[in-house]
């Protein structure tokens, strides 16, 4: 059985997200990783509950959880992590790739490592994740890497450096 279950959540609607599909393929090449490309739903984020349930099942079977999302998918990943926090389930790695800034971006304390590549070229996205309420600056700095990328919103999820960072982090979870 794979050691890590990775969920790669697409952005707006069900539009093709080549970057997330490519990331899934890269992650599935790592021994001990099972990755899927998932949808969050539309504006109601209606699949968040189902994805959280899948994370709970993975946790119960002894797997580590990695959540990666682009745009609204990044917001969905944070929502899922928040649901898992209420059940005391850890998220071992969360990559919030240029989340939509208009939604809550506070990352709960059950997330062990956070990666947040974002861009400021386009008016969409631009989401910079924030620490959990009451979290010290030192603790936040120890678990979060926030990185501005010179990339368009629709291309940042296909950025080779972003993929390499995520692949290396997930690979480290299998050690």
C-alpha positions as CSV (number, residue, x, y, z in Angstrom):
1,X,0.0,0.0,0.0
2,X,1.3,3.5,-0.8
3,X,2.6,5.5,2.1
4,X,1.4,8.9,0.9
5,X,-2.0,9.8,-0.6
6,X,-1.7,13.0,-2.6
7,X,-4.8,15.0,-3.8
8,X,-4.1,17.5,-6.6
9,X,-7.1,19.8,-6.8
10,X,-7.9,21.8,-10.0
11,X,-8.9,25.4,-10.1
12,X,-12.1,27.0,-11.4
13,X,-14.9,24.6,-12.4
14,X,-13.9,21.5,-14.3
15,X,-11.7,23.2,-16.9
16,X,-8.6,21.3,-18.0
17,X,-5.7,21.9,-15.7
18,X,-2.6,20.6,-17.4
19,X,-0.4,21.6,-14.6
20,X,-2.3,19.6,-12.0
21,X,-2.6,16.6,-14.3
22,X,1.2,16.8,-14.9
23,X,1.9,17.1,-11.2
24,X,-0.2,14.0,-10.6
25,X,1.8,12.1,-13.2
26,X,5.1,13.2,-11.6
27,X,4.0,12.2,-8.1
28,X,2.8,8.8,-9.2
29,X,6.3,8.1,-10.4
30,X,7.5,8.2,-6.8
31,X,7.4,4.8,-5.2
32,X,5.0,4.8,-2.2
33,X,2.8,7.6,-3.5
34,X,-0.7,7.4,-4.9
35,X,-1.9,10.7,-6.4
36,X,-5.1,11.8,-8.2
37,X,-6.2,14.9,-9.9
38,X,-9.5,16.1,-8.3
39,X,-12.1,18.7,-8.7
40,X,-13.4,20.9,-5.9
41,X,-16.8,21.5,-7.6
42,X,-17.9,24.9,-8.8
43,X,-18.4,28.0,-6.6
44,X,-20.0,26.1,-3.8
45,X,-16.9,23.9,-3.3
46,X,-19.4,20.9,-3.2
47,X,-16.7,18.2,-3.5
48,X,-14.8,19.4,-0.4
49,X,-16.8,17.1,1.8
50,X,-16.1,14.1,-0.4
51,X,-12.4,14.9,-0.6
52,X,-12.2,15.4,3.1
53,X,-13.8,11.9,3.5
54,X,-11.2,10.5,1.2
55,X,-8.5,12.0,3.3
56,X,-10.1,10.5,6.4
57,X,-10.1,7.1,4.8
58,X,-6.5,7.5,3.8
59,X,-5.6,8.5,7.3
60,X,-7.4,5.5,8.8
61,X,-5.5,3.2,6.5
62,X,-2.2,4.6,7.8
63,X,-1.3,6.9,4.9
64,X,0.2,10.4,5.1
65,X,-1.9,13.1,3.4
66,X,-0.6,15.7,0.9
67,X,-3.0,18.3,-0.5
68,X,-2.1,20.4,-3.5
69,X,-4.4,22.9,-5.2
70,X,-4.3,25.7,-7.8
71,X,-6.5,28.8,-7.5
72,X,-9.9,27.7,-6.1
73,X,-8.4,24.3,-5.8
74,X,-5.9,25.8,-3.3
75,X,-8.7,27.3,-1.4
76,X,-10.4,23.9,-1.4
77,X,-7.2,22.3,0.0
78,X,-7.2,24.8,2.9
79,X,-11.0,24.0,3.5
80,X,-10.2,20.3,3.6
81,X,-7.3,20.8,6.0
82,X,-9.6,22.8,8.2
83,X,-12.2,20.0,8.2
84,X,-9.4,17.5,9.0
85,X,-8.2,19.7,11.9
86,X,-11.6,19.3,13.6
87,X,-10.9,15.6,13.6
88,X,-7.3,15.9,14.8
89,X,-6.0,14.5,11.4
90,X,-2.7,15.9,10.2
91,X,-2.0,17.1,6.7
92,X,1.7,16.4,6.2
93,X,2.1,18.7,3.2
94,X,-0.1,21.4,1.7
95,X,0.8,23.3,-1.5
96,X,-1.5,26.3,-2.1
97,X,-0.7,27.4,-5.6
98,X,-1.8,31.0,-6.2
99,X,-5.1,30.6,-4.2
100,X,-8.0,33.0,-4.8
101,X,-7.4,35.9,-2.4
102,X,-11.1,36.6,-1.7
103,X,-11.4,33.4,0.4
104,X,-10.1,32.6,3.8
105,X,-6.4,31.7,3.6
106,X,-5.6,30.9,7.2
107,X,-3.8,27.5,7.3
108,X,-4.8,25.4,10.4
109,X,-2.2,24.0,12.7
110,X,-2.7,20.4,11.7
111,X,-0.8,21.2,8.5
112,X,2.8,20.3,9.1
113,X,4.4,21.9,6.0
114,X,3.0,24.7,3.8
115,X,4.2,25.8,0.3
116,X,2.5,28.9,-1.2
117,X,3.8,30.0,-4.6
118,X,1.7,33.0,-5.8
119,X,1.8,35.7,-8.5
120,X,0.9,39.4,-8.7
121,X,0.9,39.7,-12.5
122,X,-2.8,38.8,-13.0
123,X,-5.7,40.3,-11.1
124,X,-6.9,36.7,-10.2
125,X,-5.3,34.5,-7.6
126,X,-2.8,36.6,-5.7
127,X,-3.5,34.6,-2.5
128,X,-0.9,34.6,0.2
129,X,-1.6,32.1,2.9
130,X,-1.6,33.2,6.6
131,X,-0.8,31.5,9.9
132,X,-3.5,30.0,12.1
133,X,-5.1,32.3,14.6
134,X,-2.8,32.7,17.6
135,X,0.1,31.1,15.9
136,X,3.5,32.6,16.6
137,X,5.6,34.1,13.8
138,X,8.4,31.8,14.7
139,X,6.2,28.7,14.4
140,X,4.7,29.9,11.1
141,X,8.1,30.6,9.7
142,X,9.2,27.0,10.6
143,X,6.4,25.4,8.6
144,X,5.6,27.7,5.7
145,X,7.5,28.7,2.5
146,X,5.8,31.6,0.7
147,X,7.3,32.4,-2.7
148,X,6.4,35.0,-5.3
149,X,6.7,33.6,-8.8
150,X,7.0,35.6,-12.0
151,X,4.3,33.6,-13.8
152,X,0.7,34.1,-15.0
153,X,-2.1,32.7,-12.9
154,X,-3.2,30.3,-15.6
155,X,0.4,29.0,-15.9
156,X,1.7,28.9,-12.4
157,X,0.4,25.4,-11.7
158,X,2.5,24.2,-14.6
159,X,5.7,25.9,-13.4
160,X,8.7,23.5,-13.3
161,X,10.1,25.0,-10.1
162,X,6.7,24.7,-8.4
163,X,6.4,21.0,-9.5
164,X,10.0,20.2,-8.4
165,X,9.4,21.8,-5.0
166,X,6.2,19.7,-4.5
167,X,7.7,16.5,-5.8
168,X,10.8,16.8,-3.5
169,X,8.6,17.5,-0.5
170,X,6.3,14.5,-1.2
171,X,9.3,12.3,-1.9
172,X,10.7,13.2,1.5
173,X,7.5,12.0,3.1
174,X,8.1,8.5,1.7
175,X,11.5,8.2,3.4
